[in-house]
Amino acid sequence: MEDDDSGIIEELAADHHRLQDLLDRVRSAPAGSDERALLVERAGIRLTRHLVAERERLHPLLRRYVVDGDDFVDRLRAGDKEVERTLAALEDTPPHSEAYVNLLLSLADGVTRHVVEQEQRVFPRLQAMGPDAVLREAGAEARRAEAVAPSRPRPDAPDSPALTRLTASVWGPWDRLRDRVTGRGRR
């Protein structure tokens, strides 16, 4: 993650770039290979944690400081839920199948839309309206949220930041235990 002084915008933008790099590695891995399947697992873990941190920390800031912030959050959540549904479907689809490739294409498209929307439309507005100290503290909070967030997608999880924190406190440790036992993301 970024250094302790980075704000939420820098933190999330850096995470976006790490996610895009990981998806580039997925695309370049041989189709149907164990390497690609492992990279997809890693991308799913990182992306799920990223989306939880955004829901907990970014969305409340948008609602509070950005004109039409509610509309931005509603649009972001709709896209995020679609990404989470795609991640969940990937977990249940054989990596050598055509359906898996189609899901990967859908995932890459969804992540690209997510990144472009935030970096070109959302972040500049939040940067202009949000107090620097609040954005810096939110960066630290986002790092903490991502560190304990669940690693498996739950598209039907609650949208409220408070309920997201509560469910993350239950599902995060459970997911980490399951991942450790199964070797998910580390094979």
N, C-alpha and C positions, 0 to 999 in steps of 0.2 A: 504494500500500500504506500501511499504518499507519506511525506513527513508530517509531524504532528501539527504544523501550522497550516497545512493545506485545507482549504475550505471544501464544502460539499461539491461545488461545481468542479474544482480540479480533481477531487477524489473520484467522482463518478465519471468524468471524462477520461481519466487514466484507466479506470476499469473498463470503459467502453473500448479503448484501444487494445487492452489486453484480451478482451473477448473477441474483437475482430481478428487479432493475430492468431488466436486459438482456432477460430473458424477458418482462417486461411490455411492453417495446418491440417484441419479436417479435410478441406477440399483437395489438398495436395496428396493426402494419404491414399493408398490404393483402395479402390472400392471393395467393400466386403472384407477388408483386412481387420485383424485384431488391433492393429495400430489405429485405424480409423475409429473403431468401436471404443477404444480407450479414450481417444481424444474427444469423442462425442460425450462420453461420460463426464470427463473433466469439464467440458464446456457447459454441460447441463448443471453440474454442481456450482460452478462459478456464476453462471447466469441466474440460477435460482436464488443464490445468496444475494446477488446484486439487486434483483427485483424486490426482495424482501427489504433490504436496506433503503431502497428508494421509497417503498410504500410507507415505511416507518418514519423516515427523516425528510425526504425531498417533498413528498406530496403535501404535508402540512405547511411547509414553507411556501409552496406555490399558492395554496389556498389563502394564506395570510397576506402575502406581499405582492402577488402578481395580479394585475387586472385580468379578469376572466380566468383566474387560476382554477376555479372549480371546473370549467370547461376543459382546460388543459389536463387536469387530473383525470377526469372522466375519459377523455380520449386516450391518455397514456395507459390507464388501467384496462381499457378494452383491448388495446394492442398487447399489453403484457399478459393478459389472460389467454390470448390466442397463442402467444409464445409458450406459455406454460402448458397449454393443451398439447402443443406440438412436442414439447419435451417429454411429457407423459406418454404420448403415443410412441415416441422413439424407444422408450424403455421397454415397450411391449412388442416391438417389431424386430424381426430377424435382420441383422446388419447386412446380410448378403442379398436382401430382397429389393425389388424395384420400389416398393412402398417406402422403404427406409430412405432411399435416395430422394424420393419426392418429399419426404418429411424434412430431410436435411436442407433441401432447396427452400422449403417453406420457412424453416428456422432461420436460415441466412437472410432471407428477405425480411422476416419479422424483426430480426436484430438490427438490420440496416435501417429500417423505418424508425425503430426505437431511437437509435443513435442520432439520425438526422433530425428527427423531431426535437429531441432534447438539446442537441448541440447548436442547432441553427435557430430554434424558436424559443425554447424554454429557458435555457441557461442565460442567454443575453438579457432576457426580461428579469430574471431573478437577480442577476448580477447588478442590474441597474436599480432595482427596488429594495433588495434585501440588505439589511445592515451588515457591514463586514464582520463584526464580532459574532453575530448570529450565524452567518454562513461558515465562519471558521469553526465554531463550536459544533455545528451540524456535520462538518467534515469528520471530526473526531467521533461523534455519535454514530455516523454512518459506518465508520471503520469497526466500531464495537458491534454494531448491529449485524454487519456482514460476518464477523468472526463467529457469532453464535447462531446464525440463521440456519434454517433447515437446508438440506442439500438436495432434496427431492421436490419436484414441482407439485403444487397443490392449487390448481386453477380455481377451485371453489373456496379457497380460504377467504376469510373476511377481509374487507377493504379498509376498515378503520385502522389507523396507526396503533391505537391501544390494543385492539384485538390481535393485530398482527404481532405485536411484541409478546402478548400472552401466549399465542399459539406457537410462536417461534421458540419460546422458552421450554415448551414441551416437545415439539417436533425436532428442534435442532439437535439436542443430545441423542434422541432416539435415532435420527438419521445418521449421525456420526457413528453411533454404535453399529448400526446395520452396515454402513459403508466399511467400517473396520473389519467386521466379521466376514463380509462377502468379498472384500478387496476392491469394491467399486471405486473407480477413478485411480487405482494404484496398481493394476495388474501389470 
